[in-house]
Amino acid sequence: MARRGGFPGGMPGNMANLMKQAQKMQRQMEEQAKEMETKEFSATAGGGAVEVTVSGAKKVLKVKLDEEAVDPDDVEMLEDMIVAAVNEALEKVDQESAAGMSKFTGGMGGGMPGLF
């Protein structure tokens, strides 16, 4: 005896379709995350005296210093430029990651916490 409003032994058609869409979205999000890890993001500070390159996985890959930026009497300035360049490069990672994820979440800002 079939119950009203459902299918015996299975999900209603709309629910099954929703699950398929969710699984497809999750696969696409995983692919996006893997692709992000292979990308590189660079930023400079001090008018180009310091350049930092990070991966999409937020790992520092390279730090390039202009010889003029290396002043033994002002190490603090060099440290500040490195920090600024790293932070800017990481911000670029976050921006691209958010832009990529908004394709899947429809721009809901931050995705769907707890769902994926």
JOJO-V99888 format. One record per run of one state. SS is the DSSP state (hx for helix, st for strand, lp for the rest). FROM is the first residue (numbers start at 0). LEN is the number of residues. If there is no record, write none. Layout:
ss=SS from=FROM len=LEN
ss=SS from=FROM len=LEN
This chain:
ss=lp from=0 len=6
ss=st from=6 len=1
ss=lp from=7 len=2
ss=st from=9 len=1
ss=lp from=10 len=2
ss=hx from=12 len=26
ss=lp from=38 len=1
ss=st from=39 len=6
ss=lp from=45 len=4
ss=st from=49 len=6
ss=lp from=55 len=4
ss=st from=59 len=6
ss=lp from=65 len=1
ss=hx from=66 len=3
ss=lp from=69 len=5
ss=hx from=74 len=31
ss=lp from=105 len=11
